[in-house]
Amino acid sequence: MADGPFAGIDAIFKTADAESRSMILLEMLSKLVAMSIETASLRKTG
């Protein structure tokens, strides 16, 4: 992610919705956790 409290953390992009938000998957404590954030906060890597 590009900014916010999770800046610099890699996530898996899952899907985008119609309200400028995206669903991502973060690995936390060895489990994938779904999270909805603003698409503008994402940055493509790799």
N, CA and C of each residue as an Amber inpcrd file, in Angstrom:
protein
   138
   0.8360000  -1.1670000   0.0000000   0.0000000   0.0000000   0.0000000
   0.8830000   1.2330000   0.0000000   0.3580000   2.2940000  -0.5630000
   1.1530000   3.4940000  -0.7470000   1.1290000   4.4350000   0.4520000
   0.0310000   4.4960000   1.1800000  -0.0340000   5.4090000   2.3110000
  -0.9600000   4.8650000   3.3900000  -1.0240000   5.5800000   4.5060000
  -1.8800000   5.1370000   5.6060000  -1.1370000   4.2470000   6.5710000
  -1.8420000   3.6870000   7.5360000  -1.1890000   2.8990000   8.5840000
  -0.5510000   1.6010000   8.0700000  -0.9340000   1.1460000   6.9000000
  -0.3700000  -0.0880000   6.3480000   0.6100000   0.2030000   5.2060000
   1.1300000   1.4240000   5.1250000   2.0660000   1.8090000   4.0630000
   3.2650000   0.8710000   4.0510000   3.6280000   0.4230000   2.8750000
   4.7800000  -0.4480000   2.7230000   4.4970000  -1.9200000   2.8970000
   3.2940000  -2.2810000   3.2940000   2.9390000  -3.6830000   3.4810000
   2.3810000  -4.2440000   2.1770000   2.8620000  -5.4120000   1.7770000
   2.3550000  -6.0610000   0.5690000   1.0030000  -6.6960000   0.8430000
   0.1200000  -6.6180000  -0.1460000  -1.2100000  -7.2090000  -0.0440000
  -1.5780000  -7.8190000  -1.3790000  -2.5590000  -8.6750000  -1.3940000
  -3.0760000  -9.2900000  -2.6170000  -4.3550000  -8.5660000  -2.9960000
  -4.3980000  -8.0170000  -4.2160000  -5.5950000  -7.3450000  -4.7020000
  -6.6440000  -8.3960000  -5.0150000  -7.8410000  -8.2210000  -4.5060000
  -8.9080000  -9.1880000  -4.7340000  -9.9260000  -8.6490000  -5.7470000
 -10.5290000  -7.4830000  -5.4770000 -11.5330000  -6.9340000  -6.3750000
 -11.7400000  -5.4550000  -6.0850000 -12.3220000  -4.7420000  -7.0430000
 -12.6720000  -3.3280000  -6.8600000 -14.1890000  -3.2060000  -6.8750000
 -14.7020000  -2.1970000  -6.1630000 -16.1440000  -1.9630000  -6.2100000
 -16.4200000  -0.6260000  -6.9120000 -17.6490000  -0.2350000  -6.9950000
 -18.0460000   0.9640000  -7.7400000 -17.8300000   2.2460000  -6.9530000
 -17.3960000   2.1790000  -5.7220000 -17.2750000   3.3650000  -4.8830000
 -15.8240000   3.7600000  -4.6270000 -14.9280000   3.5000000  -5.5570000
 -13.5080000   3.8460000  -5.4420000 -12.8100000   3.1220000  -4.2980000
 -13.3040000   1.9630000  -3.9230000 -12.6780000   1.1610000  -2.8840000
 -12.3220000  -0.2060000  -3.4720000 -11.3620000  -0.8530000  -2.8650000
 -10.9230000  -2.1680000  -3.3150000 -10.8560000  -3.1130000  -2.1290000
 -11.0630000  -4.3770000  -2.4020000 -10.9130000  -5.4190000  -1.3960000
  -9.5250000  -6.0240000  -1.6030000  -8.7590000  -6.0710000  -0.5200000
  -7.4300000  -6.6660000  -0.5620000  -7.3310000  -7.7490000   0.4970000
  -6.2960000  -8.5640000   0.3810000  -6.0150000  -9.5920000   1.3770000
  -4.6540000  -9.3050000   1.9880000  -4.6060000  -9.2070000   3.3090000
  -3.3670000  -9.0080000   4.0390000  -3.0540000 -10.2660000   4.8370000
  -1.7760000 -10.6040000   4.9210000  -1.3980000 -11.7330000   5.7670000
  -1.0640000 -11.2010000   7.1540000  -1.8460000 -11.6340000   8.1340000
  -1.6380000 -11.2170000   9.5210000  -1.6770000 -12.4580000  10.4040000
  -0.6550000 -12.6350000  11.1960000  -0.5600000 -13.7890000  12.0960000
  -0.7780000 -15.1010000  11.3450000  -0.1430000 -15.2020000  10.1810000
  -0.1790000 -16.4030000   9.3350000  -1.5610000 -16.7140000   8.7650000
  -2.4450000 -15.7150000   8.7050000  -3.7720000 -15.8970000   8.1030000
  -4.0550000 -14.7400000   7.1720000  -4.7940000 -15.0150000   6.0860000
  -5.2100000 -13.9480000   5.1780000  -6.4470000 -13.2640000   5.7310000
  -6.4040000 -11.9380000   5.7730000  -7.4970000 -11.1370000   6.2930000
  -7.9730000 -10.1940000   5.1980000  -9.2810000 -10.1880000   4.9000000
  -9.8460000  -9.3020000   3.8840000 -10.0490000  -7.9180000   4.4800000
  -9.7640000  -6.8960000   3.6530000  -9.8780000  -5.5110000   4.1120000
 -10.3030000  -4.6470000   2.9390000 -11.2020000  -3.7070000   3.1730000
 -11.6480000  -2.7750000   2.1510000 -10.9630000  -1.4370000   2.3650000
 -10.2640000  -0.9270000   1.3230000  -9.5660000   0.3540000   1.4250000
  -9.8050000   1.1650000   0.1540000  -9.4380000   2.4450000   0.1910000
  -9.5620000   3.2960000  -0.9930000  -8.5500000   2.8400000  -2.0330000
  -9.0140000   2.7040000  -3.2750000  -8.1600000   2.2510000  -4.3620000
  -6.9620000   3.1790000  -4.5540000  -7.1330000   4.4700000  -4.3340000
  -6.0410000   5.4320000  -4.4910000  -4.8930000   5.1580000  -3.5270000
  -5.1100000   4.3990000  -2.4710000  -4.0780000   4.0780000  -1.4950000
  -3.1950000   2.9100000  -1.9300000  -3.5440000   2.2790000  -3.0530000
  -2.8100000   1.1080000  -3.5180000  -1.7370000   1.5010000  -4.5410000
  -0.6680000   0.7240000  -4.5490000   0.4050000   0.8970000  -5.5150000
   0.8060000  -0.4860000  -5.9980000   0.9050000  -0.6680000  -7.3100000
   1.2780000  -1.9620000  -7.8740000   2.7810000  -2.1820000  -7.7080000
   3.1390000  -3.3850000  -7.2750000   4.5430000  -3.7570000  -7.1580000
   4.7720000  -5.0690000  -7.8840000   6.0260000  -5.3770000  -8.0930000
   6.3900000  -6.6510000  -8.6790000   5.9490000  -6.7730000 -10.0410000
